[in-house]
Every structure is written in C-alpha cells, then in structure tokens.
C-alpha cells in the first residue's frame, strides 16, 4: 500500500505496467560424454510506464536448473533480481534531439562491440545526446550478483570461487566505461571511441568469506602455487567504425588495445607483470529483403595470445603477458565458445524467412539461420577450454549451427538450435570426436 501511494503521489500510477515471462530451455548432446541440461525460468516484472520521462522498473525471477551428466543429476535453484532501475531521459536546450539521460540501479553495461563487456552491474550511468555526438559515462559493481548470473572470470581466484558451492556471490569488481559516439561523422559513417577499466576488489571488498583456494597470493611469495593467483586489473581503449557501404550492405570494424596487470611466478617469486594485448575484428552484413528477407553475414574476430603462458588464467612465465582478457564472455557459436583470448574465429551465416511469401503476418515470424565458424589459436599457447593436447597446431575446429525460430504470436516464441563441432587433432583423444547439441527453447509472456 505504501508503494502504491508513493507511485500515485509521483504521478506514476495511471501508467503502470506489469507482467511475466515463462522461459524453458532443454539441451542434450555429447561432448566427451552424453549430457542433458534443463532450465526453467519464471519472471515477474513491473514498471511505472515507459512513456514517462522518469521510470522505475523491477524484475525478479526464479530459475530451476538440472544438469545430468555421467549418470549424475545436479539440480539447482536460484532466486534473483534481474532488473532494478530508476532511469530517465529529459530534453535539453532548443535543439531537437538533445537529451540528458541517467540510469541508477541494476542495468546492463556494454561497449560498441559486445566482445569485451556485456554484463549487468549495480551502479549509475549518465549520458548526454546531441544530433552530432553522444557522450556516456558509467560505473558499476559486480560483487552483488549471484555466481550463476555472472560471466566475469579473469583470474584463478574467480574460477576457484565459482566452482565452490559455498561461495554465493560473484567476483567483486568495479567497472567503468567512457564512450563518445559521432554519428555520420563522415559519409554516413559512425565513429565510436571508448575507454573501459575493471579493478579487482578480491581480497579488499569481499562481503563473504572466500575458500582457501580463492584467497589472493601476496606479491613476493616464493612458494609456487598452481591453484591460487592474484588480482587481475585491466583497461581497454576501443575504436569502432560502422556504417553503410552501398544499399543493403553494412559493416563495422573495431580495434581494442588491452592493458593491465596480473600476478606471475618468475625468478623464484611472485610479482605483478604488465599485460599488453589487442582485439580486432570486422563484420559485414548484406540484406536482401526482396528475397525472403535474406541476410548474409561474414565476419572475423581475433584476440591476441601468449605462447609462453602455462595456463589461460594468469600463468605467465616470461616478460609481459600478451593474452587478451575480455571482461565478460561472448557467444560466437552454440557448442564451442572459448573466451576471446588467444582465439581467432571466422564466421559465415545466412538467414531468411522461408514462408514470408505466404499471406498472413504469422508466416513472417518464421526464420531459419545457418552458420559456420572456423576456430584458430593465434599462438600455440593455452585457451580457456580444456582438452588441448601437447601437439602443436593452431587450427582448433569447425562448427556448423542451424537455428529455426518461430513466433506465431507476440507473446509466444519457439526455437530449435542444432550444433555440430568438429574438433581438430589439437585436442586430446577424449575430446577429438564430433560434439553434438540440440537445444529447444520455449518462451511465453503474460
């Protein structure tokens, strides 16, 4: 009742909106052994009307997950807050399209490519938008998320904490982004400049007690420990350019310089060594709407590696580390999804709406996507995925994915995704067989 009175007094109540979502995902397949993953998620959301200048929104969820592998079933339950924000947009000045915006609370923070950072944080964001430019600054904390909701892993301590059932909260890090967008600055091309940083607070701002395996090693320790590590701090400078080439043909290209520090065991003692790395890529999309709404996509992404590393997370053995470390994970393929460090991937895909020629809007909501991805190592050092053998070789394998999506109604969606990954001889014998996965998804809004 108090909340209703508060919203009514603020002028929100006449425009409130609320609803829910039911999402189901079932995946089964075979990697080194057969497996079955089942996830059911029930969400409820409320907002004070997105047509208002000032909006309050909240969404909570309950997720039931079941993993079945090697004849062992592992159920889990998660109650979480997916969205909790107060955000607003206000016109400023006399120039049309000039606005000031802010977000406060739990919101998604990303950069222009999505390869470095695409994750929810608890924090605050400000932006000023004008027809000729947009400036944005954001700061957020990740240590209040539950472990299953986080995809931020940059250190051995992060991995060890996530694998310990007694640890409930995700890695504590402060993330900041600064971004400048210049739309149509030259020949309808958009230029984006961004600077990102993340500071590791593990050992400094921990709310819960960490297990011994996740405790931070001190600089100067002389006893080598293959399981524990130190703090990992990183920074990124990004240039992204995007725009049309000819009618129906669009592209974006980017380059990011990564810097930072990580703990390494050298000359008989632990010390913090610098990171100097890079990430680059290109994506091209060609749209043929007159031919069954076809889209042809081609692209590649390349992240630097370090051949002298003993392990993907920390483990540097000589000089500075050349391994690129993204803040959060990104999805390149359905089955094989290594983190973007010491990885190059080339992708080609084709999508269309094969029934769009038929009468009725429903047939326009049936889509198929066929894609192929080639994976390589940029050096012969480690990657984030296990199973690599001692044999040399940069080619890692090829994945072919087929997705069928159908949304007969605005509040009902069905999807089927089939993936096949053909690993190369770089993998050990237990991993070098074809990997298969079928995933069926169902989504209902109410």
C-alpha positions in Angstrom: 0.0 0.0 0.0 2.8 2.4 0.8 4.4 1.7 -2.6 1.1 2.4 -4.4 0.7 5.7 -2.5 4.3 6.7 -3.4 3.8 5.9 -7.1 0.5 7.7 -7.1 1.9 10.8 -5.5 4.7 10.8 -8.0 2.2 10.7 -10.9 3.2 7.1 -12.0 0.2 5.1 -11.0 -2.1 5.8 -14.1 0.7 4.4 -16.4 1.9 1.4 -14.5 2.6 -1.8 -16.4 3.4 -5.3 -15.2 3.6 -8.8 -16.5 5.6 -12.0 -16.5 7.6 -14.4 -18.6 8.0 -18.2 -18.6 11.1 -19.5 -20.4 12.1 -23.1 -20.9 15.3 -24.4 -22.4 16.3 -28.0 -22.9 19.6 -29.0 -24.3 21.0 -32.5 -24.9 24.1 -33.7 -26.7 27.5 -35.3 -26.5 30.9 -33.8 -25.9 33.3 -36.1 -24.0 30.1 -37.9 -22.8 26.4 -37.5 -23.2 24.6 -34.8 -21.2 21.2 -33.2 -20.6 20.6 -29.6 -19.4 17.2 -28.4 -18.4 16.4 -24.8 -17.3 13.0 -23.3 -16.4 12.8 -19.6 -15.5 9.7 -17.7 -14.2 10.0 -13.9 -14.2 7.7 -11.2 -13.0 8.2 -7.5 -13.9 6.7 -4.1 -13.1 7.4 -0.6 -14.4 5.8 2.8 -14.0 5.2 3.4 -17.7 8.0 3.7 -20.3 6.3 6.7 -21.9 7.2 8.8 -18.8 10.4 10.8 -18.6 11.2 9.1 -15.3 10.7 5.4 -15.0 11.1 2.9 -12.2 11.3 -0.8 -13.2 11.9 -4.1 -11.4 12.0 -7.7 -12.4 12.6 -10.8 -10.2 12.9 -14.4 -11.3 13.1 -18.0 -10.1 15.2 -20.4 -12.1 15.3 -24.2 -11.7 18.2 -25.9 -13.5 19.0 -29.6 -13.9 22.3 -30.9 -15.2 22.5 -34.6 -16.0 25.9 -36.0 -16.9 27.7 -39.3 -16.3 24.5 -40.7 -14.7 24.6 -37.9 -12.1 21.8 -35.4 -11.8 22.6 -31.9 -10.3 19.6 -29.8 -9.6 19.9 -26.1 -8.6 17.5 -23.3 -7.6 18.1 -19.5 -8.0 16.0 -16.5 -6.8 17.4 -13.4 -8.3 16.7 -9.7 -9.1 17.3 -9.3 -12.9 16.3 -5.6 -13.1 16.1 -2.9 -10.6 16.4 0.6 -12.1 15.4 4.2 -11.9 16.0 5.8 -15.2 15.1 9.0 -17.1 15.5 11.0 -20.2 15.0 14.7 -20.5 15.2 17.1 -23.4 17.7 20.0 -23.0 18.2 23.2 -24.9 16.3 24.3 -28.0 18.0 21.9 -30.5 15.7 18.9 -31.4 17.1 15.6 -30.3 19.3 16.9 -27.4 18.7 14.9 -24.2 20.2 14.1 -20.9 19.7 10.6 -19.5 20.6 8.6 -16.5 20.3 5.0 -15.1 20.6 4.1 -11.4 20.5 0.6 -10.1 20.9 -2.8 -11.8 21.3 -2.4 -15.5 23.2 -3.8 -18.5 26.6 -2.2 -19.3 28.3 -2.8 -22.6 30.6 -1.3 -25.2 30.1 -0.9 -29.0 31.3 -4.4 -30.0 29.9 -6.6 -27.1 33.0 -8.7 -27.3 34.8 -7.0 -24.3 31.9 -6.2 -22.0 28.2 -7.1 -22.0 27.1 -7.7 -18.4 24.8 -6.3 -15.8 26.2 -4.2 -13.0 24.9 -2.3 -9.9 25.8 1.3 -10.5 25.0 4.6 -12.2 25.2 5.8 -15.8 25.0 9.3 -17.3 24.7 10.3 -21.0 24.3 13.5 -23.0 23.0 13.1 -26.5 23.1 15.6 -29.3 22.5 15.3 -33.0 26.2 15.5 -33.7 27.5 13.5 -30.7 26.7 11.4 -27.7 28.8 11.1 -24.5 28.3 8.5 -21.8 30.0 7.6 -18.6 29.1 4.5 -16.4 30.3 3.0 -13.2 29.2 -0.3 -11.7 30.0 -3.0 -9.2 29.7 -6.8 -9.9 30.1 -8.3 -6.4 26.4 -8.4 -5.5 25.5 -10.8 -8.3 25.0 -14.5 -7.6 27.6 -16.8 -9.1 25.2 -18.4 -11.7 24.3 -15.0 -13.0 27.8 -13.9 -13.7 30.1 -14.5 -16.7 33.0 -12.4 -15.5 36.1 -14.6 -15.0 39.6 -13.0 -15.2 41.7 -14.8 -12.6 42.3 -18.1 -11.0 40.5 -16.8 -7.9 37.4 -16.1 -9.9 37.4 -19.7 -11.3 38.0 -21.3 -7.9 35.3 -19.3 -6.2 32.8 -20.1 -8.9 33.5 -23.8 -8.5 33.0 -23.8 -4.7 29.3 -24.4 -3.7 29.8 -22.4 -0.5 30.6 -19.2 -2.5 27.3 -17.4 -3.4 28.4 -14.0 -4.8 30.3 -13.3 -8.0 33.7 -11.7 -8.4 33.9 -8.2 -6.8 35.0 -5.8 -9.4 34.5 -2.1 -10.2 33.8 -1.4 -13.9 33.9 1.9 -15.6 33.2 3.0 -19.2 33.5 6.2 -21.0 32.2 6.4 -24.6 31.9 9.0 -27.3 29.8 8.4 -30.4 30.0 10.6 -33.5 27.1 9.5 -35.8 27.5 10.1 -39.5 30.7 11.9 -38.9 31.9 11.2 -42.5 30.0 9.8 -45.4 27.3 8.4 -43.1 29.9 6.5 -41.0 29.6 6.4 -37.2 32.8 6.6 -35.1 32.8 5.4 -31.5 35.7 5.8 -29.1 35.6 4.1 -25.7 37.7 3.6 -22.7 36.9 0.8 -20.2 38.5 -0.4 -17.0 37.9 -3.0 -14.3 39.5 -3.1 -10.9 39.7 -6.3 -9.0 38.5 -5.9 -5.4 39.0 -9.5 -4.4 40.7 -9.5 -1.0 39.8 -5.9 -0.5 36.0 -5.6 -0.6 34.7 -9.1 -0.1 31.3 -9.5 1.6 31.6 -13.2 2.2 34.5 -15.4 3.3 36.4 -17.0 0.5 37.7 -20.6 0.5 41.4 -21.0 0.8 41.7 -21.9 -3.0 40.3 -18.5 -3.9 42.5 -16.5 -1.5 44.8 -14.0 -3.1 48.6 -14.7 -3.2 50.8 -11.9 -2.0 53.4 -10.3 -4.2 56.9 -11.6 -3.1 55.8 -15.1 -2.1 58.4 -17.6 -3.1 56.4 -20.9 -3.0 54.8 -21.6 -6.3 51.1 -22.5 -6.2 49.4 -23.7 -9.4 45.9 -23.3 -8.0 45.9 -19.8 -6.5 46.6 -16.4 -8.1 46.4 -12.7 -7.5 44.3 -9.7 -8.5 43.8 -9.0 -12.2 43.2 -5.4 -13.3 42.6 -4.5 -16.9 42.0 -1.5 -19.2 40.8 -1.2 -22.8 40.9 1.5 -25.4 38.5 0.9 -28.3 37.9 2.3 -31.7 34.8 1.2 -33.6 33.6 2.4 -37.1 30.3 1.3 -38.7 28.0 2.4 -41.4 26.6 1.6 -44.9 28.8 0.8 -47.9 26.1 0.6 -50.6 22.4 0.0 -50.5 21.8 -3.1 -48.3 25.4 -3.6 -47.4 26.6 -2.6 -43.9 29.8 -3.1 -41.9 31.5 -2.5 -38.6 35.2 -2.8 -37.8 37.0 -2.3 -34.5 40.3 -2.4 -32.7 41.0 -2.5 -29.0 44.2 -2.2 -27.1 44.2 -4.0 -23.8 46.5 -3.2 -20.9 46.6 -4.2 -17.2 48.5 -6.4 -14.7 48.4 -9.9 -13.4 50.4 -12.0 -10.9 53.1 -14.3 -12.4 55.7 -16.6 -10.9 59.1 -15.6 -12.3 62.7 -15.9 -11.0 61.6 -17.8 -7.9 58.9 -15.3 -6.6 55.5 -13.8 -7.4 55.3 -10.4 -8.9 52.8 -8.3 -10.9 53.6 -8.2 -14.6 52.1 -5.9 -17.2 49.5 -7.0 -19.8 49.7 -5.6 -23.4 47.2 -7.2 -25.8 44.8 -6.4 -28.6 41.4 -7.4 -30.1 40.3 -6.7 -33.6 37.5 -7.7 -36.0 35.2 -7.0 -38.9 31.6 -7.8 -39.6 29.8 -7.3 -42.9 26.0 -7.8 -43.4 24.1 -7.8 -46.7 20.3 -7.5 -46.6 18.1 -8.8 -49.4 14.6 -8.0 -48.1 13.0 -8.6 -51.5 14.3 -12.3 -51.5 12.6 -13.8 -48.4 14.1 -11.2 -46.1 17.6 -12.8 -46.6 20.7 -11.7 -44.7 24.2 -12.8 -45.5 26.8 -12.2 -42.7 30.6 -12.6 -42.8 33.0 -11.7 -40.1 36.0 -12.4 -38.0 37.4 -11.6 -34.6 41.0 -12.0 -33.5 42.3 -11.8 -29.9 46.0 -11.9 -29.1 47.5 -14.7 -27.1 50.7 -15.6 -25.3 52.7 -18.7 -26.3 54.7 -18.9 -23.1 51.7 -19.0 -20.7 51.4 -22.1 -18.6 47.6 -21.6 -18.2 45.0 -19.3 -19.6 44.2 -17.6 -16.3 47.4 -15.9 -15.1 50.3 -18.4 -15.6 52.6 -16.1 -17.5 56.2 -17.3 -17.5 58.2 -14.8 -19.5 58.1 -11.0 -19.8 54.7 -9.2 -20.1 51.6 -11.1 -20.9 50.2 -10.8 -24.5 46.9 -12.6 -23.7 43.8 -10.5 -24.4 41.3 -10.9 -21.5 37.7 -9.7 -22.1 35.7 -8.7 -19.0 32.7 -10.9 -19.8 32.1 -13.8 -22.1 30.6 -13.5 -25.6 28.8 -16.1 -27.7 30.3 -17.0 -31.1 28.8 -20.5 -31.6 26.4 -22.8 -29.9 28.8 -25.5 -28.7 32.4 -24.4 -28.8 32.6 -21.0 -27.0 36.1 -20.2 -25.7 36.7 -16.9 -24.2 38.3 -14.3 -26.5 41.9 -14.8 -25.6 44.4 -16.5 -28.0 41.4 -17.1 -30.3 40.6 -16.2 -33.9 37.2 -17.1 -35.3 35.8 -16.6 -38.9 32.0 -16.8 -39.3 29.7 -17.0 -42.3 25.9 -17.2 -41.9 22.8 -17.0 -44.0 19.3 -16.3 -42.6 15.9 -16.0 -44.3 12.2 -16.2 -43.7 11.3 -19.1 -46.0 7.5 -18.7 -45.6 7.3 -14.9 -45.9 5.8 -15.3 -49.4 2.6 -16.7 -47.9 -0.2 -14.5 -46.8 -0.6 -13.5 -43.2 1.8 -11.9 -40.7 2.4 -15.1 -38.9 4.5 -16.5 -41.7 6.8 -13.5 -41.5 7.8 -14.7 -38.0 9.3 -18.0 -39.1 13.1 -17.7 -39.6 16.0 -20.1 -40.3 19.7 -19.3 -39.7 22.6 -21.5 -41.0 26.1 -20.6 -39.8 29.6 -22.0 -40.0 32.6 -20.9 -37.7 36.3 -21.7 -38.1 38.3 -21.5 -34.9 42.0 -21.0 -34.6 44.6 -20.2 -31.9 46.6 -17.0 -32.6 49.6 -18.6 -30.8 50.2 -22.2 -29.7 49.6 -21.2 -26.1 46.6 -22.2 -23.9 43.0 -21.3 -24.4 40.1 -21.1 -21.9 38.7 -24.5 -22.9 40.2 -27.7 -21.7 41.2 -30.8 -23.7 44.1 -29.5 -25.8 46.8 -32.0 -26.3 50.5 -31.2 -26.3 50.6 -31.4 -30.1 51.2 -28.2 -31.9 48.8 -26.7 -34.3 46.7 -23.5 -34.4 43.5 -24.8 -36.1 41.0 -25.8 -33.4 38.0 -27.0 -35.4 34.8 -26.1 -37.3 31.3 -25.7 -36.0 28.1 -25.8 -38.1 24.9 -24.5 -36.4 21.3 -24.5 -37.7 18.6 -22.4 -35.9 14.8 -22.4 -36.6 12.8 -19.7 -34.8 9.1 -19.2 -34.9 7.0 -16.6 -33.1 3.3 -17.2 -34.0 2.1 -14.6 -31.6 3.8 -11.6 -30.0 3.8 -13.3 -26.6 4.8 -16.8 -27.7 8.2 -17.9 -29.1 9.6 -21.3 -30.1 13.2 -22.1 -31.2 15.3 -25.1 -32.1 19.0 -25.0 -32.4 21.3 -27.8 -33.7 25.0 -27.7 -33.4 27.9 -29.8 -34.6 31.5 -29.1 -33.7 34.3 -31.0 -35.5 37.5 -30.6 -33.3 40.9 -30.8 -34.8 43.8 -33.0 -33.9 45.0 -30.3 -31.4 42.6 -31.9 -28.9 43.4 -35.0 -26.8 41.8 -38.3 -27.8 39.0 -38.0 -25.3 37.9 -34.7 -26.9 38.6 -35.2 -30.6 35.3 -36.8 -31.5 32.4 -34.8 -33.1 30.4 -32.9 -30.5 26.7 -32.5 -30.9 24.0 -30.5 -29.2 20.3 -30.0 -29.8 18.6 -27.1 -27.9 14.8 -26.5 -27.8 13.6 -23.2 -26.3 10.1 -22.0 -25.4 9.1 -18.5 -24.3 5.7 -17.2 -23.1 4.9 -13.7 -22.0 1.8 -12.8 -20.0 
